[in-house]
Amino acid sequence: MLIKIFEIGMNAFIEELKWRGLFADMMPGTEEQLNKETTTAYIGFDPTADSLHIGSLVQIKILAHFQKHGHKPIALIGGATGMIGDPSGKSAERNLLDEKTLNHYVDCLKNQLSKFLNFNGNEPNKAELVNNYDWMKNFGFLDFVREVGKNITVNYMMAKDSVKKRISGENGAEGMSFTEFTYQLIQGYDFLYLHQNKNVKLQMGGSDQWGNITTGTELIRRKTQSEAFALTIPLITKSDGSKFGKSESGENYWLDKKKTSPYKFYQFWLNSTDEDAERFIKFYTFLSKSDIETLVDKHKTAPHERKLQKKLAQEVTVWVHGEEEYEKAVKASEILFGKSTAEDLIKLNEEIFLEIFDGVPQKEISKSEIIGCGIVEILSEKTGFSKSKSEAQRELKQNAISVNKEKIGENFTAKENDLIDGKFLLLQKGKKNYFIVKCV
Protein backbone atom coordinates (compact mmCIF):
# COMPACT_ATOMS: atom_id res chain seq x y z
CA MET A 1 0.00 0.00 0.00
CA LEU A 2 2.87 2.38 0.82
CA ILE A 3 4.32 1.81 -2.63
CA LYS A 4 1.03 2.80 -4.26
CA ILE A 5 0.84 5.99 -2.22
CA PHE A 6 4.38 6.89 -3.24
CA GLU A 7 3.62 6.26 -6.91
CA ILE A 8 0.53 8.47 -6.79
CA GLY A 9 2.61 11.22 -5.16
CA MET A 10 5.46 11.13 -7.65
CA ASN A 11 6.82 14.64 -7.96
CA ALA A 12 5.74 16.56 -11.07
CA PHE A 13 9.12 18.28 -11.50
CA ILE A 14 11.02 14.97 -11.36
CA GLU A 15 8.55 13.37 -13.73
CA GLU A 16 8.98 16.23 -16.20
CA LEU A 17 12.76 15.84 -16.09
CA LYS A 18 12.42 12.10 -16.69
CA TRP A 19 10.16 12.25 -19.74
CA ARG A 20 12.33 15.00 -21.19
CA GLY A 21 15.44 12.83 -20.73
CA LEU A 22 16.96 15.35 -18.32
CA PHE A 23 17.30 13.15 -15.25
CA ALA A 24 20.50 11.35 -14.28
CA ASP A 25 20.48 10.75 -10.51
CA MET A 26 19.29 12.07 -7.16
CA MET A 27 19.95 11.43 -3.50
CA PRO A 28 17.39 9.41 -1.57
CA GLY A 29 14.73 11.68 -0.08
CA THR A 30 14.95 14.32 -2.84
CA GLU A 31 11.53 13.57 -4.29
CA GLU A 32 9.90 13.47 -0.87
CA GLN A 33 11.41 16.88 -0.07
CA LEU A 34 9.98 18.39 -3.27
CA ASN A 35 6.56 16.91 -2.50
CA LYS A 36 6.62 18.17 1.09
CA GLU A 37 7.08 21.92 0.54
CA THR A 38 8.21 24.72 -1.74
CA THR A 39 11.92 24.03 -1.97
CA THR A 40 14.83 26.33 -2.77
CA ALA A 41 17.51 24.93 -5.07
CA TYR A 42 20.52 26.33 -6.87
CA ILE A 43 22.75 25.68 -9.85
CA GLY A 44 26.18 27.24 -10.21
CA PHE A 45 27.59 28.97 -13.31
CA ASP A 46 31.31 29.66 -13.51
CA PRO A 47 32.21 33.01 -15.15
CA THR A 48 34.83 31.78 -17.62
CA ALA A 49 33.78 34.25 -20.37
CA ASP A 50 31.63 37.34 -20.83
CA SER A 51 28.75 35.19 -22.07
CA LEU A 52 27.21 31.81 -21.42
CA HIS A 53 27.04 29.43 -24.39
CA ILE A 54 24.48 26.85 -25.40
CA GLY A 55 26.20 24.29 -23.18
CA SER A 56 24.62 26.20 -20.25
CA LEU A 57 21.10 26.20 -21.70
CA VAL A 58 20.08 22.92 -20.07
CA GLN A 59 21.04 24.20 -16.61
CA ILE A 60 19.08 27.41 -17.25
CA LYS A 61 16.13 25.38 -18.51
CA ILE A 62 16.22 23.18 -15.38
CA LEU A 63 15.97 26.27 -13.15
CA ALA A 64 13.11 27.60 -15.31
CA HIS A 65 11.22 24.28 -15.05
CA PHE A 66 11.88 24.23 -11.29
CA GLN A 67 10.31 27.68 -10.96
CA LYS A 68 7.34 26.75 -13.17
CA HIS A 69 6.62 23.87 -10.80
CA GLY A 70 6.33 26.29 -7.89
CA HIS A 71 9.80 26.00 -6.38
CA LYS A 72 12.37 28.73 -5.85
CA PRO A 73 15.48 28.76 -8.10
CA ILE A 74 18.77 30.43 -7.28
CA ALA A 75 21.41 31.00 -9.96
CA LEU A 76 24.84 31.18 -8.38
CA ILE A 77 27.59 33.01 -10.24
CA GLY A 78 30.95 31.60 -9.17
CA GLY A 79 32.91 34.78 -8.65
CA ALA A 80 35.06 32.96 -6.07
CA THR A 81 35.17 29.46 -7.57
CA GLY A 82 35.84 31.06 -10.96
CA MET A 83 39.19 32.18 -9.57
CA ILE A 84 40.19 28.55 -9.07
CA GLY A 85 38.69 26.37 -11.79
CA ASP A 86 36.56 23.26 -11.48
CA PRO A 87 38.61 20.08 -12.13
CA SER A 88 35.51 18.03 -13.01
CA GLY A 89 35.80 16.55 -16.50
CA LYS A 90 39.07 18.35 -17.25
CA SER A 91 42.57 17.02 -17.76
CA ALA A 92 44.51 20.26 -17.34
CA GLU A 93 44.62 23.23 -14.98
CA ARG A 94 42.56 26.19 -16.12
CA ASN A 95 44.18 29.60 -16.52
CA LEU A 96 43.34 31.93 -13.63
CA LEU A 97 41.60 35.24 -14.36
CA ASP A 98 42.50 38.60 -12.88
CA GLU A 99 39.88 40.17 -10.63
CA LYS A 100 38.89 42.96 -13.03
CA THR A 101 38.20 40.50 -15.88
CA LEU A 102 36.36 38.16 -13.55
CA ASN A 103 34.11 40.92 -12.21
CA HIS A 104 33.27 41.94 -15.79
CA TYR A 105 32.34 38.34 -16.62
CA VAL A 106 30.19 38.09 -13.48
CA ASP A 107 28.23 41.24 -14.44
CA CYS A 108 27.68 39.95 -18.00
CA LEU A 109 26.38 36.59 -16.77
CA LYS A 110 24.04 38.24 -14.27
CA ASN A 111 22.48 40.27 -17.10
CA GLN A 112 22.05 37.17 -19.27
CA LEU A 113 20.50 34.99 -16.59
CA SER A 114 17.97 37.69 -15.70
CA LYS A 115 16.40 37.15 -19.16
CA PHE A 116 15.47 33.54 -18.51
CA LEU A 117 14.09 33.41 -14.97
CA ASN A 118 11.43 35.47 -13.20
CA PHE A 119 13.21 37.67 -10.64
CA ASN A 120 10.31 40.09 -10.19
CA GLY A 121 7.16 40.26 -8.12
CA ASN A 122 6.33 39.21 -4.58
CA GLU A 123 5.90 35.49 -5.18
CA PRO A 124 7.74 33.32 -2.64
CA ASN A 125 9.38 31.38 -5.48
CA LYS A 126 10.79 34.36 -7.40
CA ALA A 127 14.31 33.65 -8.64
CA GLU A 128 17.46 35.06 -7.06
CA LEU A 129 21.00 35.70 -8.28
CA VAL A 130 23.92 35.30 -5.90
CA ASN A 131 27.70 35.56 -6.25
CA ASN A 132 29.79 33.31 -4.00
CA TYR A 133 32.57 35.92 -3.93
CA ASP A 134 30.28 37.98 -1.66
CA TRP A 135 30.64 35.46 1.18
CA MET A 136 34.11 34.12 0.33
CA LYS A 137 36.00 37.44 0.00
CA ASN A 138 36.30 38.00 3.76
CA PHE A 139 36.64 34.35 4.72
CA GLY A 140 40.26 34.01 5.90
CA PHE A 141 42.33 30.92 5.19
CA LEU A 142 42.67 29.90 8.87
CA ASP A 143 38.94 30.35 9.41
CA PHE A 144 38.22 28.30 6.29
CA VAL A 145 40.40 25.33 7.31
CA ARG A 146 38.87 25.38 10.82
CA GLU A 147 35.24 25.77 9.76
CA VAL A 148 35.25 23.71 6.57
CA GLY A 149 38.42 21.68 6.16
CA LYS A 150 38.11 20.08 9.57
CA ASN A 151 34.80 18.50 8.63
CA ILE A 152 35.83 16.74 5.40
CA THR A 153 38.62 14.15 5.39
CA VAL A 154 41.29 13.91 2.69
CA ASN A 155 40.22 10.30 2.17
CA TYR A 156 36.68 11.49 1.37
CA MET A 157 37.99 14.08 -1.10
CA MET A 158 40.41 11.63 -2.76
CA ALA A 159 37.59 9.17 -3.39
CA LYS A 160 35.86 11.56 -5.81
CA ASP A 161 36.16 10.50 -9.47
CA SER A 162 37.16 13.99 -10.62
CA VAL A 163 40.11 13.90 -8.21
CA LYS A 164 41.15 10.28 -8.82
CA LYS A 165 41.29 10.72 -12.60
CA ARG A 166 43.47 13.81 -12.37
CA ILE A 167 45.89 12.40 -9.80
CA SER A 168 46.23 9.02 -11.56
CA GLY A 169 46.96 10.71 -14.90
CA GLU A 170 43.96 9.01 -16.53
CA ASN A 171 43.10 10.21 -20.07
CA GLY A 172 46.25 12.30 -20.30
CA ALA A 173 45.54 14.26 -17.11
CA GLU A 174 48.42 16.40 -15.85
CA GLY A 175 47.88 15.98 -12.13
CA MET A 176 46.12 18.46 -9.83
CA SER A 177 47.28 21.49 -7.91
CA PHE A 178 46.25 22.13 -4.31
CA THR A 179 44.21 25.07 -5.67
CA GLU A 180 41.94 22.82 -7.73
CA PHE A 181 41.94 20.14 -5.03
CA THR A 182 40.20 22.62 -2.73
CA TYR A 183 37.46 23.38 -5.29
CA GLN A 184 35.05 20.81 -3.91
CA LEU A 185 35.44 22.26 -0.40
CA ILE A 186 34.60 25.76 -1.62
CA GLN A 187 31.62 24.50 -3.61
CA GLY A 188 30.59 22.49 -0.58
CA TYR A 189 30.77 25.63 1.55
CA ASP A 190 28.59 27.47 -1.00
CA PHE A 191 25.90 24.87 -0.37
CA LEU A 192 26.34 25.17 3.41
CA TYR A 193 26.19 29.00 3.28
CA LEU A 194 23.06 29.00 1.10
CA HIS A 195 21.50 26.32 3.29
CA GLN A 196 22.04 28.43 6.41
CA ASN A 197 21.23 31.83 4.87
CA LYS A 198 18.73 31.11 2.06
CA ASN A 199 17.18 27.83 3.27
CA VAL A 200 18.57 26.04 0.18
CA LYS A 201 17.99 22.30 0.47
CA LEU A 202 18.87 21.11 -3.03
CA GLN A 203 21.75 21.61 -5.42
CA MET A 204 21.38 20.61 -9.08
CA GLY A 205 23.95 20.29 -11.84
CA GLY A 206 25.47 18.12 -14.54
CA SER A 207 26.25 14.50 -13.76
CA ASP A 208 29.96 15.39 -13.64
CA GLN A 209 29.13 17.56 -10.60
CA TRP A 210 27.87 14.69 -8.43
CA GLY A 211 31.07 14.55 -6.38
CA ASN A 212 31.15 18.29 -5.70
CA ILE A 213 27.44 18.45 -4.84
CA THR A 214 27.56 15.52 -2.42
CA THR A 215 30.54 17.09 -0.65
CA GLY A 216 28.16 19.95 0.11
CA THR A 217 25.43 17.65 1.42
CA GLU A 218 28.01 15.90 3.62
CA LEU A 219 29.30 19.22 4.98
CA ILE A 220 25.73 20.34 5.78
CA ARG A 221 25.04 17.05 7.55
CA ARG A 222 28.19 17.29 9.67
CA LYS A 223 27.89 21.00 10.48
CA THR A 224 24.14 21.35 11.00
CA GLN A 225 22.88 17.76 11.51
CA SER A 226 20.19 18.53 8.88
CA GLU A 227 19.45 17.07 5.46
CA ALA A 228 20.30 18.45 2.04
CA PHE A 229 19.84 16.86 -1.35
CA ALA A 230 21.42 16.45 -4.78
CA LEU A 231 19.97 16.04 -8.28
CA THR A 232 21.94 15.71 -11.50
CA ILE A 233 21.15 15.84 -15.19
CA PRO A 234 22.94 13.98 -18.01
CA LEU A 235 25.75 15.62 -19.94
CA ILE A 236 24.38 16.43 -23.39
CA THR A 237 26.03 14.98 -26.48
CA LYS A 238 24.93 14.61 -30.08
CA SER A 239 23.42 11.30 -31.13
CA ASP A 240 26.74 10.28 -32.70
CA GLY A 241 28.48 10.82 -29.36
CA SER A 242 30.28 14.01 -30.40
CA LYS A 243 30.38 17.08 -28.16
CA PHE A 244 27.25 19.23 -28.14
CA GLY A 245 27.39 22.98 -28.71
CA LYS A 246 30.58 23.32 -30.75
CA SER A 247 30.97 24.22 -34.42
CA GLU A 248 33.06 22.00 -36.71
CA SER A 249 35.99 24.33 -36.09
CA GLY A 250 35.58 23.94 -32.31
CA GLU A 251 33.99 27.35 -31.68
CA ASN A 252 31.28 27.81 -29.06
CA TYR A 253 27.78 28.96 -29.92
CA TRP A 254 27.28 31.84 -27.49
CA LEU A 255 24.06 33.30 -26.08
CA ASP A 256 25.35 36.85 -26.65
CA LYS A 257 24.34 37.88 -30.16
CA LYS A 258 27.54 39.92 -30.50
CA LYS A 259 29.54 36.71 -30.21
CA THR A 260 27.19 34.40 -32.14
CA SER A 261 24.63 36.07 -34.39
CA PRO A 262 20.95 35.07 -34.01
CA TYR A 263 21.16 33.80 -37.61
CA LYS A 264 24.03 31.41 -36.80
CA PHE A 265 22.31 30.44 -33.56
CA TYR A 266 19.09 29.65 -35.45
CA GLN A 267 21.01 27.67 -38.08
CA PHE A 268 22.65 25.52 -35.39
CA TRP A 269 19.28 24.18 -34.27
CA LEU A 270 17.83 24.06 -37.79
CA ASN A 271 20.71 21.82 -38.93
CA SER A 272 20.09 19.20 -36.23
CA THR A 273 19.76 15.63 -37.43
CA ASP A 274 16.31 14.02 -37.12
CA GLU A 275 17.51 11.95 -34.16
CA ASP A 276 19.03 14.94 -32.36
CA ALA A 277 16.04 17.19 -33.07
CA GLU A 278 13.73 14.62 -31.45
CA ARG A 279 15.90 14.72 -28.29
CA PHE A 280 16.70 18.43 -28.29
CA ILE A 281 13.07 19.56 -28.59
CA LYS A 282 12.45 17.85 -25.24
CA PHE A 283 15.59 19.30 -23.67
CA TYR A 284 15.46 22.90 -24.85
CA THR A 285 11.79 23.90 -25.23
CA PHE A 286 8.79 24.25 -22.92
CA LEU A 287 6.50 22.39 -25.33
CA SER A 288 4.26 19.83 -23.64
CA LYS A 289 4.74 16.08 -23.98
CA SER A 290 1.60 15.72 -26.13
CA ASP A 291 2.62 18.62 -28.41
CA ILE A 292 6.06 17.11 -28.91
CA GLU A 293 4.67 13.65 -29.61
CA THR A 294 2.27 15.11 -32.21
CA LEU A 295 5.09 17.06 -33.82
CA VAL A 296 7.38 14.01 -33.94
CA ASP A 297 4.61 11.96 -35.62
CA LYS A 298 4.04 14.69 -38.23
CA HIS A 299 7.77 14.91 -38.87
CA LYS A 300 8.05 11.16 -39.45
CA THR A 301 5.33 11.25 -42.11
CA ALA A 302 7.16 14.00 -44.05
CA PRO A 303 10.76 14.27 -42.78
CA HIS A 304 11.82 16.30 -45.83
CA GLU A 305 9.71 19.21 -44.52
CA ARG A 306 11.89 19.31 -41.37
CA LYS A 307 8.96 20.40 -39.18
CA LEU A 308 10.79 19.21 -36.06
CA GLN A 309 13.95 21.18 -36.76
CA LYS A 310 12.01 24.32 -37.69
CA LYS A 311 9.95 24.24 -34.50
CA LEU A 312 13.03 23.53 -32.38
CA ALA A 313 14.93 26.41 -33.96
CA GLN A 314 11.95 28.73 -33.52
CA GLU A 315 11.35 27.92 -29.86
CA VAL A 316 14.98 28.21 -28.76
CA THR A 317 15.80 31.30 -30.85
CA VAL A 318 12.72 33.17 -29.59
CA TRP A 319 13.54 32.14 -26.00
CA VAL A 320 17.13 33.38 -26.22
CA HIS A 321 16.95 36.28 -28.71
CA GLY A 322 13.28 37.25 -29.02
CA GLU A 323 10.68 37.16 -31.79
CA GLU A 324 12.19 39.96 -33.89
CA GLU A 325 15.63 38.36 -34.15
CA TYR A 326 14.01 35.00 -34.92
CA GLU A 327 12.08 36.51 -37.83
CA LYS A 328 15.27 38.09 -39.18
CA ALA A 329 17.01 34.71 -38.97
CA VAL A 330 14.15 33.03 -40.87
CA LYS A 331 14.28 35.69 -43.58
CA ALA A 332 18.04 35.23 -43.89
CA SER A 333 17.57 31.45 -44.20
CA GLU A 334 14.95 31.91 -46.91
CA ILE A 335 17.42 34.06 -48.83
CA LEU A 336 20.11 31.40 -48.59
CA PHE A 337 17.81 28.59 -49.71
CA GLY A 338 16.18 30.44 -52.59
CA LYS A 339 12.77 31.33 -51.16
CA SER A 340 13.10 35.08 -51.49
CA THR A 341 13.51 37.84 -54.04
CA ALA A 342 16.46 39.97 -55.12
CA GLU A 343 14.70 42.85 -53.40
CA ASP A 344 14.90 41.00 -50.04
CA LEU A 345 18.60 40.36 -50.62
CA ILE A 346 19.43 43.98 -51.47
CA LYS A 347 17.79 45.14 -48.23
CA LEU A 348 20.21 43.12 -46.09
CA ASN A 349 22.90 44.95 -44.14
CA GLU A 350 26.54 43.94 -44.47
CA GLU A 351 26.66 41.99 -41.20
CA ILE A 352 23.73 39.69 -41.96
CA PHE A 353 24.71 39.30 -45.62
CA LEU A 354 28.22 38.12 -44.68
CA GLU A 355 26.78 35.83 -41.99
CA ILE A 356 24.52 34.15 -44.53
CA PHE A 357 27.28 33.65 -47.06
CA ASP A 358 30.06 32.94 -44.59
CA GLY A 359 32.98 31.19 -46.32
CA VAL A 360 31.95 32.18 -49.85
CA PRO A 361 35.00 33.38 -51.85
CA GLN A 362 35.04 37.11 -52.49
CA LYS A 363 37.12 39.68 -54.32
CA GLU A 364 37.45 43.41 -53.80
CA ILE A 365 37.05 45.43 -56.99
CA SER A 366 36.72 49.16 -57.49
CA LYS A 367 33.05 50.18 -57.76
CA SER A 368 33.87 52.20 -60.88
CA GLU A 369 35.03 48.99 -62.58
CA ILE A 370 31.79 47.14 -61.78
CA ILE A 371 29.03 49.72 -62.35
CA GLY A 372 28.18 49.70 -66.04
CA CYS A 373 30.22 46.53 -66.68
CA GLY A 374 28.64 43.65 -68.63
CA ILE A 375 28.07 40.32 -66.96
CA VAL A 376 30.38 38.35 -69.31
CA GLU A 377 33.31 40.57 -68.35
CA ILE A 378 32.38 40.45 -64.64
CA LEU A 379 32.26 36.65 -64.65
CA SER A 380 35.52 36.18 -66.54
CA GLU A 381 38.03 39.04 -66.47
CA LYS A 382 36.95 40.86 -63.30
CA THR A 383 36.39 37.90 -60.97
CA GLY A 384 37.59 34.70 -62.63
CA PHE A 385 34.33 33.05 -61.52
CA SER A 386 34.18 31.70 -65.07
CA LYS A 387 37.47 30.57 -66.64
CA SER A 388 36.95 32.53 -69.86
CA LYS A 389 34.51 34.73 -71.75
CA SER A 390 33.39 31.78 -73.86
CA GLU A 391 32.67 29.73 -70.74
CA ALA A 392 30.72 32.65 -69.24
CA GLN A 393 28.68 33.00 -72.44
CA ARG A 394 27.96 29.27 -72.52
CA GLU A 395 26.82 29.26 -68.84
CA LEU A 396 24.58 32.27 -69.47
CA LYS A 397 22.96 30.57 -72.46
CA GLN A 398 22.36 27.51 -70.27
CA ASN A 399 20.52 29.78 -67.78
CA ALA A 400 23.02 28.73 -65.11
CA ILE A 401 24.01 32.19 -63.81
CA SER A 402 22.21 34.30 -61.21
CA VAL A 403 23.00 37.72 -59.79
CA ASN A 404 21.56 38.40 -56.36
CA LYS A 405 19.58 35.13 -56.59
CA GLU A 406 17.86 36.06 -59.87
CA LYS A 407 18.61 34.44 -63.24
CA ILE A 408 20.12 36.83 -65.80
CA GLY A 409 21.14 36.74 -69.46
CA GLU A 410 24.08 38.02 -71.54
CA ASN A 411 22.66 41.55 -71.70
CA PHE A 412 22.87 42.12 -67.94
CA THR A 413 24.88 45.19 -66.87
CA ALA A 414 25.62 45.97 -63.20
CA LYS A 415 23.91 49.08 -61.83
CA GLU A 416 24.26 50.98 -58.57
CA ASN A 417 20.92 49.73 -57.25
CA ASP A 418 22.00 46.11 -57.79
CA LEU A 419 24.52 46.40 -54.94
CA ILE A 420 23.60 44.80 -51.61
CA ASP A 421 24.09 47.37 -48.83
CA GLY A 422 25.64 49.57 -51.51
CA LYS A 423 28.73 47.40 -51.88
CA PHE A 424 28.13 43.70 -52.67
CA LEU A 425 27.15 41.78 -55.78
CA LEU A 426 26.31 38.09 -55.30
CA LEU A 427 27.15 35.85 -58.25
CA GLN A 428 25.78 32.32 -58.40
CA LYS A 429 26.42 29.35 -60.68
CA GLY A 430 23.99 26.46 -60.33
CA LYS A 431 22.47 25.86 -56.90
CA LYS A 432 25.42 26.06 -54.52
CA ASN A 433 28.35 27.76 -56.24
CA TYR A 434 28.62 31.39 -55.01
CA PHE A 435 31.02 34.29 -55.42
CA ILE A 436 30.89 37.72 -53.78
CA VAL A 437 32.09 40.91 -55.48
CA LYS A 438 32.86 43.57 -52.88
CA CYS A 439 32.94 47.06 -54.40
CA VAL A 440 35.42 49.41 -52.75
C-alpha positions, 0 to 999 in steps of 0.5 A: 500500500505504501508503494502505491501511495508513493507512486501516486505522489510522484513529484511533477518536476522529477517526472517532467525531467524524466520524460524529457530525458533530463534526469541522471540521478538524485539522492534518496529523499529528494523527491519526498522533499519536493513533494513536502514543501516549496523548496529552494535549489541552486545551480552554479555557473562559472564566469569563464567568459563574458557570455554563457554558451548553449552548453549552459542552456540545459542548466538554465532550462532546469531552473526555469522548469523548477520555478514553473513547478512552484519551487524557488530557483537560485542562480549562483555566479561563481565569482570565487570558484571562478578564480580557481577552476573546477577540475571536473571533467578536465585534464589540465589546470585552467588559466586563472583570471584577474579580478577585473576581468572576472568581475566583468564576466560576473556582471555579464552573466548576471544580465544574461540569466535575468532574461530567462528566470522570473526575478520580479514580483512578490511570489515566494518562489521568485528567482534570485541571483547570488555571487559566492565571492560575496561570502568568500572574499572576507573568509580568511584561510585559517577560518576556512580550514577550521570551519570547513576543512576540519569536517571533510577528510582527505580520504573522502575528497580523494575518493571523488572521481574527478580527483582520482582521474586527475591524480592518476593521470587518466586520459592524459591528465596532468595531475592536480594542484592544491588550488583545484583540489580545494574546489570541492570544499569551496563548492561544498561551503557554497551549499552550506552557506546557502542552506544556512542563509537562504534555506537552500535544500537542493543543489542541481547540476550536470552528472559530472558535478555529483562529487562536488554536490555531495561534498556539500550535502556531507558538509551540511550534515556534519555542520548542522545535523540537517538534510540536504539533497542532490539532483543531477542531469545527463551531460548532453552529447549529439546522437553520434556521441560528439560534443554538443554545442561546438561548431566544426571548427571547435567554436562555441555557440554563445548566447550573446548575439555579439559573439554568435549572431541570431542567424548562426544560432538559429542555423545551429538548431535548424541543422540538427539531425532528425535523431538529435532534433527529437531529443533536443526539442524535449531538452530545450523547449517548454512544449508539452509532452503531447505537443512534442509527440504530435510534432514528432509523428508529423515529422516522421510522415514528411521528414523532408519538410523538417517540421521538427527542426524548424519548431526547435529552432523557432522555440529556442531562438525566440527564448534566447533572442526574441521574436524579432531576431528570430524573424530576421534569422528566418528571412536570412535562411529563406534568402540562402535557400532560394525562397526570397527575391532579389529585393529581399537580398538587397535590403540586407545589411553587411553583417547579416549578408556576410553571416549568410554567405560565410565562407563564400569566396570574395574579391574586392574590386573598385566600384567604378570597374563594376558599375556599367560593366557587362556580366560576361566581363564580370564573370571572366576578367573581373572575378575569374568566376568563369574561366573565360569569356566563352565559358561565361557566355555558354553558362549564361545561355544555359541559364546557369548564372544568377545575380543576387539570386535572380537568373540573368542573361548576356545583356545584364549590366551591373547598376548601382541599385544592384549592390547589396548594402551599396557594396556587394554583388552576389554571383551564383552558378547552379544551386550552390556555387557562389562568389561575392564581389565587394565594391570598394 
